[in-house]
Amino acid sequence: MNPVAIRLLNQQLIAPQFSTPTEVVSYMGAMQAQEYRMMRWAVAMRTRKPSFKAFKKAFDEGLIIRLHLMRGTWQLVSAEDYWSMIDLFAPKAIAVTKGWMSSNRITIPDEEPMRVRDILVRTAAGKRSVTKDDFVLALAEKGLKMDDHRLSYHIRMAEMAGILCSGDLLPLKATYALTSDKIKSSAKMDRDEALAYFTHKYFQSRQPATLEDFVWWSGLNISDCRRGIALLGNSIHIERWKGREYYLTEECRIRGFRKGKFLLIPPYDEYLISYKSRDIVLPPEHRHRAHNNSGIFQPIIAYDGKICGNWSPFKEDFQASFFEENFEPVDVSEAWQSYNSYRNK
């Protein structure tokens, strides 16, 4: 088994199979969207013909949704999966968020959430998009003033309750809309059906991956993750590699890997953040170059799937530093041209 090549193929980073951003997000199940500008490149580099206009259109039309969900962090999900994901993942994510609030010594009185949520809903009602600044102004008009951190928790809770989701895509600033205005209702799955559905989505797009990787990514309890795998039956199997057990699905892609390819990977990308153990592609001695212990991830360069350097996505000229092999920035010119062409469209 070549786990690096298999991951590149099944993460759609080599020989992508999909033509639209919506197809990519649906296939991946959920994609980390912490960096507002770079989430677009994370999707684009997994499509056959990257298009900023296609991403914006899908986002504005509500086919792709950005919200706080799994692990209490920003995610991109497809509209078709939205309600099932809220039902399955939000209860644990809400508990995690309340834990963060407690550790940050933020106490919200019992009557405050409903009062604030009512103002948020009234502010967003009937509008395609509102910003956090709009919420601040509306709260102030009702005599409520709070710092940005506290307001963020209220917004996050409203997202995980299925009340707010993303509005239109702006260049630099997150927007919000009422979920009821943007996403159609859909038939609900029972818990086992949803668990099997999203377990399959995780392993089909991240394989080979371990049980511990799935627990980390999903934020669910280990018992739920074990049950999700069990529900897949014979469609998933175990392969052992270097003392670990990895799961692969019956439709695992193993053909199409091309050597000699550089990838300019955005921060918080699923190529790293999908896994608890990242040493398959990231040498432990260079881990600090990709992310720190506080969960801050950096833009990285991969060569044949192995992380070998860092790059600067917001500079006009290509800037890179390497910590593996004897690469030169000129080696990555093709990847930079692809990225530069995408962002300048």
Stockholm file with secondary structure:
# STOCKHOLM 1.0

chainA/1-345         MNPVAIRLLNQQLIAPQFSTPTEVVSYMGAMQAQEYRMMRWAVAMRTRKPSFKAFKKAFDEGLIIRLHLMRGTWQLVSAEDYWSMIDLFAPKAIAVTKGWMSSNRITIPDEEPMRVRDILVRTAAGKRSVTKDDFVLALAEKGLKMDDHRLSYHIRMAEMAGILCSGDLLPLKATYALTSDKIKSSAKMDRDEALAYFTHKYFQSRQPATLEDFVWWSGLNISDCRRGIALLGNSIHIERWKGREYYLTEECRIRGFRKGKFLLIPPYDEYLISYKSRDIVLPPEHRHRAHNNSGIFQPIIAYDGKICGNWSPFKEDFQASFFEENFEPVDVSEAWQSYNSYRNK
#=GR chainA/1-345 SS CCHHHHHHHHTTSSSCCBSSHHHHHHHHSCEECCSTTHHHHHHHTTBSSCCHHHHHHHHHTTSEEEEECGGGSEEEEEHHHHHHHHHHHHHHHHHHHHHHHHHTTCCCCTTHHHHHHHHHHHHHTTCSCBCHHHHHHHHHHTTCCCCHHHHHHHHHHHHHTTSEEECSCCSSCCCEEEHHHHSCCCCCCCHHHHHHHHHHHHHHHHCSBCHHHHHHHHCCCHHHHHHHHHHTGGGEEEEEETTEEEEEETTCCCSCCCSSCEEEECTTCHHHHTCSCCTTTSCGGGHHHHBCTTSCBCCEEEETTEEEEEECTTSSSCCEEESSTTCCGGGGHHHHHHHHHHHTC
#=GC SS_cons         CCHHHHHHHHTTSSSCCBSSHHHHHHHHSCEECCSTTHHHHHHHTTBSSCCHHHHHHHHHTTSEEEEECGGGSEEEEEHHHHHHHHHHHHHHHHHHHHHHHHHTTCCCCTTHHHHHHHHHHHHHTTCSCBCHHHHHHHHHHTTCCCCHHHHHHHHHHHHHTTSEEECSCCSSCCCEEEHHHHSCCCCCCCHHHHHHHHHHHHHHHHCSBCHHHHHHHHCCCHHHHHHHHHHTGGGEEEEEETTEEEEEETTCCCSCCCSSCEEEECTTCHHHHTCSCCTTTSCGGGHHHHBCTTSCBCCEEEETTEEEEEECTTSSSCCEEESSTTCCGGGGHHHHHHHHHHHTC
//
